[in-house]
Amino acid sequence: MTTPDTHRAETSAAAPDRAVSGPEGAASPRGWARMVPILVILAVAVIGYLTLGDRLSYQTLAENHERLTAWRDAHFLTVLLAYMGLYVVVVGFSLPGGAPLTLAGGFLFGVWVAAPATVVAATLGATLIFLAAKTGLGDMLREKLTGDGAGLFARIERGVHENEVSYLLLIRLVPVVPFWLANLAPAFLGVGLRNFVLTTFFGIIPGTFVYAWVGSGLGALLDRGEAPDLGIIFEWQILGPILGLCALSALPILIKALRRGKEA
């Protein structure tokens, strides 16, 4: 027999579990705490777009290149670390100016220093926003969208997981996929951290080297008051090898599709 006192004790003991579990968990203090990082990133991104504008641009580099080169010559390591730190912030908060910043890196440090430094910094920034999105919103959104596992999003998620590395490399290598989208989409598809980091690191190497290489030749352009041609990445001699890498990345997906077709 359950007395009123016993019933109240059982109710109070079960209350904490309900406060942090079940559908209401996302609205609990713990759920909101998990969303703080992604909310901060979104807020900083909006503020950055409104306040930075075109400050991280080729024009800014052209106006300050002599000051920057003098600072680099006096404090090379400090400037390199500052460049990498700024790049982490730009990528981590999805701020505008990634391409001009890569050009500036190539101009200041040369392609063989700037490209590796940029790849490391961009990978760190991408990992930060990936973790923030996955922890704060990605898992919860994925659970709601996948539902019972029979919907379109669930089928997309299964397809991505079956060829996770191939898909992640593809979105990094294809020049038309925005970098911020390639950082956030995997978080909403339940991609693993290790595969995300590795494919980001290796997938951005070709494009980064191209822009750093263009930046390394900016000195003559700045002296003539000209602007670089960023469309060079779409020229065949550059785009061809990148498309070749895309084809190699897509090959496992194609092979699996052909095998399924034969089995069917």
BELMOFEN-V231019 format. One record per backbone hydrogen bond with DSSP energy under -0.5 kcal/mol. NH is the residue of the N-H (numbers start at 1). CO is the residue of the C=O. If there is no record, write none. Layout:
nh->[NH:NH]
co->[CO:CO]
//
This chain:
nh->[3:7:8:9:10:11:12:13:14:15:16:18:19:20:20:21:25:26:27:28:28:31:32:33:34:35:35:36:36:39:40:41:42:43:44:45:46:47:48:49:50:51:52:53:55:57:61:62:63:64:65:68:69:70:71:72:73:74:75:79:80:81:82:83:84:85:86:87:88:89:90:91:92:93:94:95:101:102:103:104:105:106:107:108:109:110:113:114:115:117:118:119:120:121:122:123:124:125:126:127:128:129:130:131:132:133:134:135:136:137:138:139:141:142:143:144:145:146:147:149:151:155:156:157:158:159:160:161:162:163:164:167:168:169:170:171:172:173:174:177:178:182:183:184:185:187:188:188:189:189:190:191:196:197:198:199:200:201:202:203:204:205:208:209:210:211:212:213:214:215:216:217:217:218:221:222:223:224:225:225:226:230:232:233:234:235:238:239:240:242:243:244:245:246:247:248:249:250:251:252:254:255:256:257:258:259:260:261:262:263:264]
co->[1:3:4:5:6:7:8:9:10:11:12:14:15:16:17:17:22:23:24:24:25:25:28:29:30:31:32:32:33:35:36:37:38:39:40:41:42:43:44:45:46:47:48:48:52:55:57:58:59:60:61:64:65:66:67:68:69:70:71:75:76:77:78:79:80:81:82:83:84:85:86:87:88:89:91:90:97:98:99:100:101:102:103:104:105:106:110:110:111:113:114:115:116:117:118:119:120:121:122:123:124:125:126:127:128:129:130:131:132:133:133:134:137:138:139:140:141:142:143:146:146:151:152:153:154:155:156:157:158:159:161:163:164:165:166:167:168:169:170:174:176:178:179:180:181:184:184:185:185:186:187:186:192:193:194:195:196:197:198:199:200:202:204:205:206:207:208:209:210:211:212:213:214:215:217:218:219:220:221:222:221:228:229:230:231:232:235:235:236:238:239:240:241:242:243:244:245:246:247:248:250:251:252:253:254:255:256:257:258:259:260]
//
